[in-house]
Amino acid sequence: MTETLTPDICVLGGGPGGLSVAAAAAAFGVPTVLIERSRMGGDCLNTGCVPSKALLAAAKRAESIRRAGAFGLDVQSIGVNFTKVHDHVHSVIAAVAPADSAERFTGLGVRVIRENATFKDRNTVTAGNIEIRARRFVIATGSAPAVPPIAGLDSGPFLTNENIFDLKERPEHLIIVGAGPVGLELAQAFRRLGSSVTVLEAAQPLANDDPECVAILLDRLEREGIVIRCGVNVIGIAHAGSTVTATIEATGAEQTITGSHLLVAAGRRPVIDGLGLDAAGIRYDRRGIVVNRKLKTSNRRVYAIGDCAAGHSPLTHAANYQAGLVIRNALFRLPVRANNDAVPWATYTDPEIAQTGLTEAQARARRMKIRIARWPYNDNDRAQTERDTRGHIKVITMSQGKIVGATIVGAQASELIAMWTLAIAQGLNIRAFTNIVLPYPTLSELGKRAAIDFFTPVLTSAWVRRIIGWMRIFG
């Protein structure tokens, strides 16, 4: 017998964005249904952000031990027990999981349904033997690894982010297709844990980031022994026993690379198959569900957020930001407008790269009259004490100093970018950073020094020197 539910909000997808909508709606006492067919927490908790950062943390400790000699510490050797590394990664997932669990959300007052969700018509979603006729629907079904059409790829096993964290034995030689954030993070993690690593990229690594900052990272990765091949096309994969061979085409010639494991990290695709979007009158294309600046679809009852929404940032914190906009608009009828320029991002390699606002290339493409302020890590005392001096901060401003973007490459870049994200959100001028008092010694001083550098040409000009001279004479 079919059960019919009539909540105010029905959320499709139990990843970060969907959970944020459901939790907020329930907190306001709004009847809410959440449908999740697989694991609560989505890709971020189970196969993405959480396990990858746990693996990177283990790899960073291994590298710190190798570099201990620079601090006067005598370490004879380091051993990596990869089975225990696997256990560490999964214990972190288990520690975070309760916050995203069905039990927790049931306790918050959310009706959680563990079934496939499909739109029956513009106003109804079916999930098993339940029909949901909600006032508003929110699609937050996320994304999955994109698998490129490479000849022979499916003739044997290969890894994606969905199964690489299940490995209990270290790969002898890991071949990675794709040099985006996922590809490069995992390349460095496995290299530091003892694997040989080769990265194959058809275009440019981290193509959305500032090229001069990416160059610093690539130099570090190559110094650590990672082989990065750019501008190559993978035209074939062959499996033989315990080995995998990639045939690549570079500058018109074919070459082969043989390894023990293959990781495909060639982007993401939206998870929208089987949702019955046509029955609901919802427009979509290969990028995902088409939404307007209010995150509404072509069906006025339905929103889409996160990775499944076309043209929006595929990041956990972006989905959370979009969830907040949906709650404001759906529950309180407040005007909202999604702004991707306000969403920072980071690649958690060592050194890290973090970006907020516009890159230099984006600002110039918009024909903005900009100025650039920089400051290097090697001129920061805390960086010197940590012996981690590679990198710099790069701040993009309008001609009069309004901050429109910032890129940081170096230690703790993902943490340092927060103050610049706030500055852009508040429309601050870089002058504000010259007046703050910061604890010494900290990496946060990089930003203040960049701000002072912005004004140095004016402060050291002949005109200013003349003024000071007159004041000395007449003062």
DAVENRA-V334097 format. One record per helix or strand of 2 or more residues. SS is the DSSP state (H for helix, E for strand). FROM is the first residue (numbers start at 1). LEN is the number of residues. Records with the same first field share a line. If there is no record, write none. Layout:
# DAVENRA-V334097
SS=FROM-LEN / FROM-LEN
This chain:
# DAVENRA-V334097
E=3-3 / 9-4 / 32-4 / 111-3 / 117-5 / 124-4 / 130-3 / 136-4 / 143-3 / 173-5 / 196-6 / 227-4 / 233-8 / 243-8 / 253-7 / 261-4 / 268-3 / 284-2 / 288-2 / 302-3 / 345-3 / 352-6 / 370-7 / 392-7 / 402-9
H=16-12 / 42-5 / 49-18 / 68-4 / 82-19 / 102-6 / 153-3 / 164-3 / 181-12 / 211-13 / 306-3 / 316-17 / 340-3 / 360-6 / 377-3 / 381-5 / 413-13 / 430-5 / 445-15 / 462-13
